[in-house]
Amino acid sequence: MRELILLRHVKSSWNVPDSDDHERDLAPRGLKAAGRIGRFMRKNEMLPDIVLCSTAKRAQRTLDLVSEEWKAAIEAQHLKGLYLASPGQILAIVQRQADSINRLLVVGHNPGIASLAAQLYGSGDQAAADAIAVKYPTGGLAHFRCHDASSWPEVVLGRGELIRFVQPRQL
Protein backbone atom coordinates (compact mmCIF):
# COMPACT_ATOMS: atom_id res chain seq x y z
CA MET A 1 0.00 0.00 0.00
CA ARG A 2 1.24 3.49 -0.90
CA GLU A 3 0.37 6.78 0.78
CA LEU A 4 0.43 10.07 -1.07
CA ILE A 5 0.26 13.44 0.66
CA LEU A 6 -0.36 16.53 -1.47
CA LEU A 7 0.57 19.91 0.05
CA ARG A 8 -0.10 23.20 -1.65
CA HIS A 9 2.52 25.78 -0.65
CA VAL A 10 1.42 28.19 2.09
CA LYS A 11 0.33 31.78 1.47
CA SER A 12 2.84 33.67 -0.64
CA SER A 13 3.55 37.36 -0.87
CA TRP A 14 2.58 39.64 -3.73
CA ASN A 15 4.37 42.65 -2.18
CA VAL A 16 7.08 42.93 -4.83
CA PRO A 17 5.47 44.21 -8.05
CA ASP A 18 6.80 42.79 -11.30
CA SER A 19 8.79 40.12 -9.47
CA ASP A 20 9.38 36.75 -11.07
CA ASP A 21 6.62 34.33 -10.04
CA HIS A 22 9.14 31.55 -9.41
CA GLU A 23 10.94 33.75 -6.87
CA ARG A 24 7.95 34.91 -4.79
CA ASP A 25 8.47 34.37 -1.06
CA LEU A 26 5.98 33.67 1.71
CA ALA A 27 3.61 36.11 3.36
CA PRO A 28 3.60 36.42 7.17
CA ARG A 29 0.36 34.42 7.29
CA GLY A 30 2.10 31.63 5.38
CA LEU A 31 4.98 31.52 7.84
CA LYS A 32 2.57 30.80 10.69
CA ALA A 33 0.55 28.28 8.68
CA ALA A 34 3.62 26.23 7.74
CA GLY A 35 4.49 25.61 11.38
CA ARG A 36 0.94 24.48 12.15
CA ILE A 37 0.99 22.06 9.21
CA GLY A 38 4.33 20.60 10.24
CA ARG A 39 3.19 20.06 13.83
CA PHE A 40 -0.05 18.47 12.59
CA MET A 41 1.87 16.07 10.38
CA ARG A 42 4.22 15.08 13.22
CA LYS A 43 1.43 14.61 15.79
CA ASN A 44 -0.66 12.55 13.35
CA GLU A 45 2.28 10.36 12.30
CA MET A 46 2.17 11.56 8.68
CA LEU A 47 5.89 12.00 8.11
CA PRO A 48 6.91 10.98 4.60
CA ASP A 49 9.72 8.70 3.54
CA ILE A 50 10.72 11.32 0.97
CA VAL A 51 9.52 14.73 -0.23
CA LEU A 52 9.23 15.94 -3.81
CA CYS A 53 9.10 19.73 -3.91
CA SER A 54 8.70 22.35 -6.61
CA THR A 55 11.74 24.56 -7.17
CA ALA A 56 9.66 27.72 -6.64
CA LYS A 57 10.88 29.72 -3.67
CA ARG A 58 7.45 29.67 -1.97
CA ALA A 59 7.27 25.87 -2.18
CA GLN A 60 10.82 25.38 -0.92
CA ARG A 61 10.28 27.79 1.98
CA THR A 62 7.03 25.99 2.81
CA LEU A 63 8.89 22.69 2.99
CA ASP A 64 11.70 24.21 5.08
CA LEU A 65 9.26 25.56 7.67
CA VAL A 66 7.01 22.48 7.71
CA SER A 67 9.95 20.10 8.09
CA GLU A 68 11.44 22.12 10.98
CA GLU A 69 8.49 20.85 13.03
CA TRP A 70 9.11 17.18 12.22
CA LYS A 71 12.20 16.78 14.39
CA ALA A 72 13.48 14.28 11.81
CA ALA A 73 15.71 14.52 8.76
CA ILE A 74 13.80 13.47 5.65
CA GLU A 75 15.21 13.47 2.14
CA ALA A 76 13.81 16.11 -0.19
CA GLN A 77 14.18 16.35 -3.94
CA HIS A 78 13.57 19.72 -5.59
CA LEU A 79 12.08 19.21 -9.05
CA LYS A 80 11.58 21.94 -11.63
CA GLY A 81 8.95 19.69 -13.24
CA LEU A 82 6.64 20.30 -10.25
CA TYR A 83 6.57 24.07 -10.80
CA LEU A 84 3.02 24.82 -12.00
CA ALA A 85 2.68 21.17 -13.09
CA SER A 86 -0.59 19.74 -14.38
CA PRO A 87 -2.24 16.85 -12.51
CA GLY A 88 -0.96 14.45 -15.17
CA GLN A 89 2.59 15.74 -14.84
CA ILE A 90 2.49 15.39 -11.05
CA LEU A 91 1.06 11.88 -11.27
CA ALA A 92 3.76 10.86 -13.79
CA ILE A 93 6.45 12.04 -11.35
CA VAL A 94 4.77 10.14 -8.50
CA GLN A 95 4.57 6.99 -10.60
CA ARG A 96 8.34 7.05 -11.19
CA GLN A 97 9.21 6.71 -7.49
CA ALA A 98 11.12 3.77 -6.06
CA ASP A 99 9.37 0.80 -4.50
CA SER A 100 11.26 1.42 -1.25
CA ILE A 101 9.15 4.56 -0.68
CA ASN A 102 5.82 3.93 1.02
CA ARG A 103 4.70 7.44 1.99
CA LEU A 104 5.40 10.33 -0.37
CA LEU A 105 4.82 14.05 0.14
CA VAL A 106 4.51 16.33 -2.89
CA VAL A 107 4.75 20.11 -2.31
CA GLY A 108 3.42 22.06 -5.26
CA HIS A 109 0.95 24.52 -6.69
CA ASN A 110 -2.61 24.95 -7.80
CA PRO A 111 -4.38 24.21 -10.00
CA GLY A 112 -2.35 20.99 -10.39
CA ILE A 113 -2.37 19.88 -6.74
CA ALA A 114 -6.12 20.50 -6.30
CA SER A 115 -7.00 18.84 -9.59
CA LEU A 116 -4.89 15.79 -8.84
CA ALA A 117 -6.43 15.44 -5.37
CA ALA A 118 -9.95 15.63 -6.83
CA GLN A 119 -9.09 13.10 -9.54
CA LEU A 120 -7.38 10.65 -7.16
CA TYR A 121 -10.45 10.41 -4.95
CA GLY A 122 -12.25 7.09 -5.17
CA SER A 123 -13.36 6.51 -1.58
CA GLY A 124 -12.88 7.74 1.95
CA ASP A 125 -13.86 11.00 3.58
CA GLN A 126 -16.64 12.36 1.34
CA ALA A 127 -16.89 15.64 3.27
CA ALA A 128 -13.16 16.19 2.71
CA ALA A 129 -13.54 15.39 -1.00
CA ASP A 130 -16.37 17.93 -1.20
CA ALA A 131 -14.15 20.52 0.50
CA ILE A 132 -11.38 19.87 -2.04
CA ALA A 133 -13.87 20.42 -4.85
CA VAL A 134 -14.89 23.78 -3.38
CA LYS A 135 -11.44 25.16 -2.56
CA TYR A 136 -7.92 23.85 -2.04
CA PRO A 137 -6.40 26.84 -0.25
CA THR A 138 -2.74 27.62 0.25
CA GLY A 139 -1.41 25.24 2.87
CA GLY A 140 -4.11 22.67 2.08
CA LEU A 141 -2.99 19.11 2.80
CA ALA A 142 -4.66 15.99 1.36
CA HIS A 143 -3.67 12.53 2.58
CA PHE A 144 -4.48 9.50 0.41
CA ARG A 145 -3.99 5.77 0.83
CA CYS A 146 -3.70 3.75 -2.33
CA HIS A 147 -4.64 0.24 -1.16
CA ASP A 148 -4.53 -1.32 -4.60
CA ALA A 149 -1.04 -0.03 -5.34
CA SER A 150 1.91 -2.24 -4.44
CA SER A 151 4.18 0.05 -6.49
CA TRP A 152 3.99 3.71 -7.51
CA PRO A 153 3.15 3.02 -11.19
CA GLU A 154 -0.04 1.38 -9.87
CA VAL A 155 -1.24 4.64 -8.28
CA VAL A 156 -4.02 5.72 -10.63
CA LEU A 157 -6.82 8.26 -10.73
CA GLY A 158 -10.08 7.38 -9.03
CA ARG A 159 -8.56 4.73 -6.75
CA GLY A 160 -7.27 6.75 -3.79
CA GLU A 161 -8.83 6.59 -0.35
CA LEU A 162 -8.95 10.11 1.06
CA ILE A 163 -8.00 9.90 4.71
CA ARG A 164 -8.11 13.60 5.49
CA PHE A 165 -7.99 17.06 4.04
CA VAL A 166 -6.84 19.82 6.36
CA GLN A 167 -6.53 23.53 5.90
CA PRO A 168 -4.27 25.77 8.02
CA ARG A 169 -7.24 27.73 9.39
CA GLN A 170 -8.58 24.47 10.89
CA LEU A 171 -5.38 23.85 12.88
N, C-alpha and C positions, 0 to 999 in steps of 0.2 A: 504494500500500500504506500502511495506517495501522498505527501501533503504539500500544498502550494499556498503561499501567503502572498497576497498582492497589496502593496502599500503605495498609495499615491503620496508624492512628496508633500510636506507640510506647507503652510501658507508662505508664499514668496512675496518679495517686495517689488513694487512698481515705482519706487521713489527716484530712480535714475532714468530720466527721459532719454529715449534713443539708445538705450543700452542694448547690447546683444542679448537676446533671449536666453541663450545657452549659459550666460554668465550671471543671470539674476540670482541674488542671494535671498535669504529668508527674511521675512518680516518678524517683528518682535512676537506677534501672536504665534507664529510658526515655531519659534524657539521654545516656547512653553509647551506647545502641543507635542513636539518631538519627545520631550522628556516623559510626558504622560504615556505616550504610546510605548516607549521602551520599557517603562515600569510595568505596564499592562502585559506586555509580551513576556517579561521575566516572571511575573507573578502567576501567569496562566500557562507556564511551561510551553511557550510557543517559540523558543529560540530555534533558529534554522541551523542546518548543517553548513549551509553556504548562502551567501547573498549575491544576487546579480543586481547591479545598480546602474542606472543611466549616468552618463558622464556630465550631465548638466550640474552646475554648481548647486542649485537648490536641492537636487536629489542626493548628491554626495553629502551635503551638509545635513540633510535629514538623516541619512544613514549614520553619520558621525555622532549626532546627538542621540538618536535612538539607541545605538549600540553602546554608548557610554553607560546606559542604565542596565545593561545585561550582565555586567560583571564577569564577562567571559570573552575570550578572543575568538572571533569567528571570521573565517576567510570571506573576503569580499572581492568580487570581480567587477570592474567598472567597464561597461560596454557601451560604445557609441551607438550601436544598433538599437539600444533601448530608448534613446532620446527621441521623443515624439513617435514612438513605434505604434503601428497598428496592432489590433488584437492578434491577427495572424502572424505578424512578425514576432510578437512576444511569445506566443505559443510555440513557434518554431525554435526559438532560443531555449525555451523550457524543455522541449522534446529532445534537445541535444545534450542534456546533462547526464552525468555518469550514474551508473546504477548504484554506486556507493552512497549517493545522496538520497536521503529519505524525505527531508523537509527542506523546502526551498523558499526563500524570500526574494521577491522581485520588487525593486523600488523604481517607480517610473512615473508616467504622466497620463493625464486624460487627454483625449478621450479613449486611448488604448487600454488603460488599466480598467476603467469602468466597463467598457464594452467586453473585454475578455471575461471579467467577473460575471457579467450578465449571461454571456454565452456558455460559460463553464457550468452554470447552475443546472443541476438535474434533479436534486433532492436536497433535503435538509431544512434549514430555517427559512420558511416561506416569508415571514415578516422581514427578515434580513434581505432576502432576494428582492422583495418589493421596495425596500429602502434603497438598495443599489440602483434599481430602475428609476427611482425618483431623482436621486442625487448621490454622487460619489464625491464627497468634498475633499479638499486638501487634507491630508492626514488620515483619510479613510483606509481601513485595514480589513480585507476579506480573507478568511481562512477556510480553505477547502481541503477535504480528504478525497482522494481518488482511489476508492476501494478496488476497482477493476484493473488498476494499473500496477503491474509488477515492475515496470520500467518506465522511464519518462516518455519514450515515444508512444506509449499506450495512453497517455493523458490526452483526452479528446474532449471536444465541446459537448455539452449536454450530459456529461457523466459525473460531474463533481458534486460532492455532498458539501453544501455550505454549512459550516460549523458556526460561524459567527461573522458579523460585520459590525465593526465599531468605528465610531467617529470621535475625534478628540473632544468635542463638546460633551460627550457622554461620560468621559473619564474624569 
